[in-house]
Amino acid sequence: MGRSLGRRFGWLWAAYAASAFGTWLAFDAFALIAILALGAGPAEVSALAAAGLAVGAVVAVPLGPWVEFRRKRPVMIAMDLVRFAALMSVPATYLLGRLSFAQLLVVAVVVGAADIAFTAASGACLKALVRSEDLIVANGRLEATTWTATALGPPLGTAAIGLVGPVASVAANAVGFLLSAAGIGAIGGREPRPPRPARTAPPPRPGAGGLLEGWRHILAGPALRPLFFNTVLVNGLIMAASPLLAVLMLGDLGFAPWQYGLAFGVPCVGGLIGSRLARPLLARFGQHKVMLTTGTLRACWPLGLAFVGPGPTGLLLVVAVEFGLITCMGVFNPVFATYRLQQLPPDRIARTLTAWSITSKTTIAAMTGAWGLLADLTSPRTAIAIAGLLLLATPLLLPRGDRTPRFDNADQAPPERQTLV
């Protein structure tokens, strides 16, 4: 983990760190603003989270094929600037006394669409900057940065909300994207334009038609397909319960915002531990055993959140459950991210990652909306328990073997694969 990956990766890493710290300073900021400033209830908070993801994913449909054959760094810079402008509109209108629930929805949609386009471009950018054998090191460093930001961001962000106001962390998030754009611009060097398809091959279709090739590549792979369904469902169930836990802790149980932030910040030390363990565990046990074990373990923890109570005991329970979950994710995520990139030919990375992101975000949106309604019909605690029980079945979708080819940075899909996808 200590060897250098070069100056250009260093700038990409710095840009990622700025973006990650800004994002986690604004942890659940829209939910907190809706609850504390606009008086929203469980259904509205869930609708806010769901609508931003769902509509943002639909808006992003034409972006995958568009990103595929364009230079990735200019796309990433543009998406950072779009997110900066959208987020800065929230503190501006709040200070003018004009902030509304509708504006939060619009901003969530714009940021959600830009997130998908940025993610698609950044995966291809990382694979171009780093040798295939160094991808696990690079992803481990990005994962460690994520969990460092997650550990520090929520406590600082929620403390800033208490001291300055509910939109302070949103402004910090916007500045993080501005710094990220500057870091990506500093990578330097000439980025070659991706080659267009040969004249004998049909051009990639815009919109959903172009993304269909990404979904086909996922579903045709005996290893990618189960990982796809597993990660989409796990993320959907975990995120569906997140706004309900905010309502439960900040509303029913009377926790202060700083306590809520602390409950999710402290356990992120587990993410740092996991990201440091990922490479040695990979070297000793192999990709599939590590993914199967940690993917199974991460599904066992969230059910414990249904038993959170008031006071210090309840706070300690949330910390313990989140620590176990995040430690497992800290190992699983970089191994999974590396494995996924290794399965993707360079000329399909953006479309496949966009298709993956759109499916994940729409699933999260649908589940978040459904769980908001379920919480209204029952209670937030009951809805969190149902999500936890369903998560226990998701390890059945993890792959048991590796039967797919791998593509290094210079590799292209073989001719028969090109005709299939």
C-alpha positions in Angstrom: 0.0 0.0 0.0 3.0 2.3 0.4 4.5 2.3 -3.1 4.0 5.3 -5.4 1.5 5.2 -8.2 2.8 8.4 -9.8 2.1 12.1 -9.8 -1.0 11.8 -12.0 -2.7 9.3 -9.7 -1.7 11.6 -6.8 -3.8 14.4 -8.3 -6.7 12.1 -9.0 -6.5 10.9 -5.4 -6.4 14.5 -4.1 -9.4 15.4 -6.2 -11.3 12.3 -4.9 -10.4 13.3 -1.3 -11.7 16.8 -1.7 -15.0 15.5 -3.2 -15.3 12.8 -0.5 -14.7 15.1 2.4 -17.2 17.6 1.1 -19.8 14.9 0.5 -19.5 13.4 3.9 -19.5 16.8 5.6 -23.0 17.0 4.1 -24.0 13.5 5.3 -27.8 13.3 5.2 -27.8 17.1 4.9 -31.0 17.2 2.7 -32.8 14.9 5.2 -31.7 17.0 8.1 -32.7 20.2 6.3 -36.1 18.7 5.5 -36.6 17.5 9.1 -35.2 20.5 11.0 -36.0 23.4 8.7 -39.0 22.3 6.7 -40.7 20.0 9.2 -40.9 17.0 6.9 -42.0 13.6 8.1 -40.9 10.0 7.2 -42.7 9.8 3.9 -41.4 13.2 2.7 -37.8 12.5 3.8 -37.9 9.1 2.0 -39.5 10.8 -1.1 -36.7 13.4 -1.2 -34.1 10.6 -1.2 -36.0 8.5 -3.7 -36.9 11.2 -6.2 -33.4 12.6 -6.5 -32.0 9.2 -7.2 -34.8 8.0 -9.6 -35.1 11.1 -11.7 -31.4 11.7 -11.7 -30.9 8.2 -13.0 -33.4 8.8 -15.8 -31.7 12.1 -16.7 -28.4 10.2 -16.8 -29.5 7.6 -19.4 -28.1 9.4 -22.4 -24.8 10.3 -20.6 -23.2 6.8 -20.6 -22.8 6.4 -24.3 -22.0 10.1 -24.6 -19.2 9.7 -22.0 -17.8 6.5 -23.6 -16.2 8.2 -26.6 -15.1 11.5 -25.0 -12.1 12.4 -23.0 -12.9 11.5 -19.4 -11.2 14.3 -17.5 -13.1 17.2 -19.1 -16.3 15.3 -18.4 -15.3 14.8 -14.7 -14.5 18.5 -14.4 -17.8 19.5 -16.0 -19.8 17.3 -13.6 -17.9 18.7 -10.6 -18.8 22.2 -11.7 -22.5 21.3 -12.3 -22.7 19.8 -8.8 -21.0 22.9 -7.3 -23.5 25.3 -8.9 -26.5 23.2 -8.0 -25.5 22.8 -4.3 -24.6 26.4 -3.8 -28.1 27.4 -4.8 -29.3 25.8 -1.5 -27.5 28.1 1.0 -28.2 31.1 -1.3 -32.0 30.6 -1.2 -31.9 29.7 2.4 -30.3 33.0 3.4 -32.9 34.8 1.3 -35.7 32.9 3.1 -36.8 31.2 -0.2 -35.7 27.6 0.3 -38.4 25.1 -0.5 -38.9 21.3 -0.5 -39.3 21.5 -4.3 -35.9 23.1 -4.7 -34.3 20.4 -2.6 -35.9 17.9 -5.0 -34.5 19.6 -8.1 -31.0 19.9 -6.7 -31.1 16.3 -5.7 -32.0 15.3 -9.3 -29.2 17.4 -10.8 -26.6 16.1 -8.4 -27.8 12.5 -8.9 -27.4 12.7 -12.7 -24.0 14.4 -12.4 -22.9 11.7 -10.0 -23.6 8.9 -12.4 -21.8 10.6 -15.3 -18.8 11.4 -13.1 -18.6 7.8 -11.8 -18.7 6.4 -15.3 -15.9 8.7 -16.5 -13.8 8.2 -13.3 -13.7 4.4 -13.6 -12.2 4.7 -17.1 -9.9 7.4 -16.0 -8.5 5.3 -13.1 -8.0 2.3 -15.3 -6.1 4.4 -17.8 -3.8 6.0 -15.2 -2.9 2.9 -13.2 -1.5 -0.4 -14.3 -3.8 -3.4 -13.9 -1.6 -5.0 -11.2 -1.8 -1.7 -9.2 -5.6 -1.4 -9.3 -6.1 -3.0 -5.9 -3.6 -0.6 -4.4 -5.3 2.4 -6.0 -8.8 1.2 -5.0 -7.6 0.5 -1.5 -6.3 4.1 -1.2 -9.6 5.5 -2.5 -11.5 3.3 -0.1 -9.4 4.3 2.8 -10.0 8.0 1.8 -13.7 7.3 1.7 -13.8 6.0 5.2 -11.5 8.7 6.6 -13.9 11.2 5.2 -16.9 9.3 6.5 -15.3 9.1 10.0 -14.6 12.8 10.2 -17.3 14.3 8.0 -20.6 13.5 9.7 -19.5 14.7 13.2 -18.0 17.9 11.8 -20.9 18.5 9.4 -23.7 17.9 12.0 -21.7 20.1 14.5 -21.6 22.8 11.9 -25.3 22.5 11.4 -25.9 23.0 15.1 -23.5 26.0 15.3 -24.1 27.8 11.9 -27.3 26.5 10.5 -28.8 23.6 8.5 -27.2 24.5 5.1 -23.5 25.0 6.3 -22.6 21.5 5.3 -24.2 21.8 1.9 -21.9 24.8 1.2 -18.9 22.7 2.2 -20.0 19.9 -0.1 -20.2 22.4 -3.0 -16.7 23.7 -2.3 -15.4 20.1 -2.2 -16.6 19.6 -5.8 -14.9 22.8 -6.8 -11.6 21.7 -5.4 -12.1 18.3 -7.0 -12.4 20.0 -10.4 -9.2 21.8 -9.8 -7.4 18.6 -8.8 -8.5 16.8 -11.9 -7.4 19.7 -14.1 -3.9 19.5 -12.4 -3.4 15.9 -13.5 -1.9 17.2 -16.7 -0.6 15.3 -19.7 -2.5 14.8 -22.9 -5.5 12.5 -22.6 -6.0 10.8 -26.0 -9.5 10.9 -27.5 -11.1 7.4 -27.2 -11.2 5.6 -30.6 -14.5 5.7 -32.4 -16.0 2.4 -33.5 -14.7 1.0 -36.8 -16.7 1.9 -39.8 -17.8 -1.7 -40.2 -19.2 -1.7 -36.7 -22.5 0.0 -35.9 -22.1 3.2 -33.9 -23.1 3.2 -30.3 -26.7 4.3 -30.0 -27.7 7.3 -27.8 -29.8 7.0 -24.7 -31.1 3.7 -23.4 -30.1 2.0 -26.7 -26.4 2.7 -26.1 -26.7 1.7 -22.4 -28.2 -1.6 -23.5 -24.8 -2.8 -24.4 -23.6 -2.1 -20.8 -26.5 -4.1 -19.4 -25.9 -6.9 -21.9 -22.2 -7.1 -20.8 -23.2 -7.3 -17.2 -25.9 -9.9 -17.6 -23.9 -12.1 -20.0 -21.0 -12.5 -17.5 -21.4 -15.5 -15.1 -19.3 -13.6 -12.5 -20.5 -10.0 -13.1 -24.2 -10.9 -13.1 -24.5 -12.3 -9.6 -22.3 -9.5 -8.2 -24.6 -7.0 -10.0 -27.8 -8.3 -8.4 -26.1 -8.7 -5.0 -24.6 -5.2 -4.8 -27.8 -3.5 -6.2 -30.0 -5.2 -3.6 -27.6 -4.7 -0.7 -27.2 -1.0 -1.4 -30.9 -0.6 -2.0 -31.9 -2.2 1.3 -29.2 -0.4 3.3 -30.0 3.0 1.8 -33.8 2.5 2.1 -33.4 2.2 5.9 -31.1 5.2 6.2 -33.7 8.1 6.2 -35.9 6.1 8.5 -33.1 5.7 11.0 -32.6 9.5 10.8 -36.3 10.0 11.6 -36.1 7.4 14.4 -33.0 8.8 16.1 -33.7 12.5 15.6 -37.4 12.3 16.1 -38.7 9.5 18.2 -35.6 8.8 20.3 -34.6 12.5 20.7 -30.9 12.3 19.7 -29.2 15.6 18.9 -27.8 16.1 15.4 -24.2 15.8 16.7 -25.0 12.5 18.3 -26.5 11.2 15.1 -23.3 12.3 13.2 -21.1 10.8 15.8 -22.9 7.4 15.6 -22.0 7.2 11.9 -18.6 8.9 12.1 -16.8 6.8 14.7 -17.6 3.4 13.1 -15.8 4.5 10.0 -12.5 3.6 11.6 -13.6 0.1 10.6 -13.6 1.2 7.0 -10.0 2.3 7.4 -9.1 -1.1 9.0 -10.9 -3.0 6.3 -9.3 -1.1 3.4 -5.9 -1.8 4.8 -6.7 -5.5 5.2 -8.0 -5.8 1.6 -4.8 -6.3 -0.2 -3.1 -8.8 2.2 -6.4 -10.8 2.4 -6.6 -10.8 -1.3 -3.0 -12.1 -1.6 -3.7 -14.9 0.9 -7.2 -16.1 0.1 -8.0 -14.8 -3.5 -10.7 -12.5 -4.8 -13.7 -14.8 -4.7 -13.1 -16.1 -1.2 -12.7 -12.6 0.1 -15.7 -11.2 -1.7 -17.9 -14.2 -0.6 -16.9 -14.0 3.0 -17.0 -10.2 3.5 -20.1 -9.9 1.2 -21.9 -12.4 3.5 -20.8 -10.8 6.7 -21.8 -7.3 5.7 -25.4 -8.6 5.3 -25.6 -9.8 8.9 -25.3 -6.4 10.7 -28.1 -4.0 9.7 -30.8 -6.0 11.4 -29.4 -4.8 14.7 -30.4 -1.2 14.0 -34.1 -2.2 14.5 -33.3 -2.6 18.3 -31.8 0.9 18.9 -33.2 2.6 21.9 -32.7 6.1 23.6 -29.7 7.2 25.5 -26.1 6.1 25.6 -27.0 2.4 25.2 -28.8 3.1 22.0 -26.0 5.2 20.7 -23.5 2.5 21.5 -25.6 -0.1 19.7 -25.7 2.0 16.5 -21.9 2.5 16.7 -21.3 -1.2 17.2 -23.6 -2.3 14.3 -22.2 0.3 12.0 -18.6 -0.6 12.9 -19.1 -4.2 12.0 -20.9 -3.4 8.7 -18.4 -0.8 7.6 -15.4 -3.0 8.4 -16.8 -5.7 6.1 -17.5 -3.1 3.5 -14.0 -1.7 3.8 -12.6 -5.0 2.7 -15.3 -5.9 0.2 -15.5 -2.6 -1.8 -12.0 -2.3 -3.1 -11.7 -6.0 -4.0 -15.1 -5.7 -5.8 -14.2 -2.5 -7.6 -10.9 -3.9 -8.8 -12.5 -7.2 -9.9 -15.3 -5.3 -11.8 -12.8 -3.1 -13.7 -10.8 -6.2 -14.6 -13.9 -7.7 -16.2 -14.6 -4.7 -18.4 -12.9 -4.1 -21.8 -11.8 -0.5 -22.1 -14.3 0.4 -24.9 -17.2 -0.5 -22.6 -16.2 0.8 -19.2 -18.3 4.0 -19.2 -21.5 2.4 -20.6 -21.3 -0.5 -18.3 -20.6 1.6 -15.2 -23.4 4.0 -16.1 -25.8 1.1 -16.6 -24.7 -0.3 -13.2 -25.1 3.1 -11.5 -28.5 3.7 -13.0 -29.8 0.4 -11.9 -28.4 0.8 -8.4 -29.8 4.3 -8.0 -33.2 3.5 -9.4 -33.4 0.5 -7.1 -32.4 2.6 -4.1 -35.0 5.1 -5.1 -37.8 2.6 -5.5 -36.9 0.9 -2.2 -36.5 4.2 -0.3 -39.9 5.3 -1.5 -41.5 1.9 -0.6 -39.9 1.8 2.8 -41.1 5.4 3.5 -44.6 4.2 2.8 -44.0 1.1 4.9 -42.8 3.2 7.8 -45.9 5.4 7.6 -48.2 2.3 7.6 -46.2 0.6 10.5 -43.3 2.5 12.1 -39.7 3.4 11.2 -38.4 0.7 13.5 -40.6 -2.1 11.8 -39.5 -1.0 8.3 -35.8 -1.0 9.4 -36.3 -4.6 10.8 -37.8 -5.8 7.5 -34.9 -4.4 5.5 -32.5 -6.2 7.8 -34.3 -9.5 7.5 -34.2 -9.3 3.7 -30.5 -8.5 3.7 -29.8 -11.9 5.3 -30.8 -13.5 2.0 -28.6 -11.5 -0.3 -25.4 -13.6 0.1 -27.1 -16.3 -2.0 -26.5 -14.0 -5.0 -22.7 -13.8 -4.5 -20.6 -15.6 -7.2 -19.1 -18.9 -6.3 -16.4 -19.0 -9.1 -14.6 -17.1 -11.8 -15.3 -18.1 -15.4 -15.0 -14.7 -17.2 -12.0 -13.2 -19.0 -10.1 -10.2 -17.7 -9.1 -7.1 -19.6 -5.9 -5.2 -18.8 -5.5 -1.5 -19.8 -4.4 -2.2 -23.3 -6.8 -5.1 -23.9 -9.9 -5.0 -26.1 -12.8 -7.3 -26.2 -12.2 -10.3 -28.6 -14.1 -10.2 -31.9 -16.7 -12.7 -30.8 -17.4 -10.7 -27.6 -17.7 -7.5 -29.6 -20.5 -9.0 -31.8 -22.3 -10.3 -28.7 -22.4 -7.1 -26.8 
